[in-house]
Amino acid sequence: MRQTEDSFYHSSVYQEFKGIEQNEFRNIVRFFESRTDEIVHLEFNEYFELLLTYAEALFEIGTYHSFLTVADQAIEITIEQNIKYYHGEDVFFNILFKKAAAHFNLMEYGKAKHILQELIKMDNGNELTVRFLKKCSRQEKPSYLKSTRAISVFLFLLTAGIIALELCLVRPFFTAYIDLIELVRNVVFGSGWIILIAGDLFFRWRVNSEVNKFVASVKKKKKNPVQEMA
């Protein structure tokens, strides 16, 4: 593992960078981008720390495309230098998790899901990753869910039409049919809600079930590596 401890001496660029408040993300980004030529020639420990700080700042201000590019650079370095922990944190895992979040915020749900599945393979006990995978999976609406929602919208519009019919014709001229029209209206309106809620509940159950099965399969493979190789 590459040594990542702070050295006694720090360059002037590093000291200037560290003088910026941690939550001044835009200032961090501006400094890094204006002094990139100097930063890339810093001693490794200083450069890597500044790169990680820059990546985090990009993520925090929502420049996700730029963050993904820098994150890939940081990941490549962690692999090349065999860095697992940096300043007491699992830097590889953290960068990948933020990559998944960036893809999610860019509505690239398939890419986010792939990263999260890989993270679960690395650490299947991380509940935050599992919950995030479920949230991500819920963004990809299957055709049946779109159909149930479309049917529900149609029934709600039909309810509005029945109400208009009731007010304009039935109540003024066909009072004998008021009870019937009210029953039909309530049944149509209630059916719309039942279909909408049932479709969404089934979808959520299916997502939870699929993710839980995936996590269970990962755990099983780790417990029985010989079977997996066979």
C-alpha positions, 0 to 999 in steps of 0.5 A: 500500500502506498504511504499516504501520511502527511509529510512534515513539509507542505508546498505553498500551493497546498497550504493556500488550498488548505486555507480555503474553508471546507464548505467553500466549495466554489472557491475550492473548484476555482482555486484547483482549476486555476492552479491545475498546472502547479497542483499536478506536479505536487508530491503525491500525498498533496496532489491526491488529497487536493484531487479528492477535495476538488472532486467532493467540491464538484459533487457538492455544487452539482457539476456532476459531469465534471465530478465523474471525470475527476472521480474516474481519475481518483479511482484509477489512482487508488487502484494503481497505488493500491490505496484502500483507506485514506485518512481513515476512510474507505476512499475507493468505496466512497468515490464509487458511492458518490459516482452512483449518486452523480449518475442518479442525479443525472437520471442515468439510473442504469449506470447508478444501479450497476455501480451500486450492485458492485458496491454491494458485492464489495460490502453486502452489509452496507444498508445505505447502499442497499436502500439507495439501490432500491431507490434507484430501481424505483426510478425505472418504471415498468410498462405495467406501472405506466399502464395502471397509472394511465388507467387511473387517470382515465377513470379520474377523468371519467369521474369528472365527466360523470359529475358534469353529467350528474349536475347538468342532466340527472339532478335537474331532469332525472332525479330518479337516477340520482342514487344510481349516478352517485353509485357509479361515480363513487365506484369509478372514482374508487376504482381509479384510486385502487388501481393506482395504489395497487400498481404502485404497491406491487411495483415497490414490493417487486423492487424490494424483492428483487434487490433483497434476492440480489443481496441474498445471492451475493451473500450466498456466493461469498459463503460458498466460493467453491460452488461459484467457481464450479 
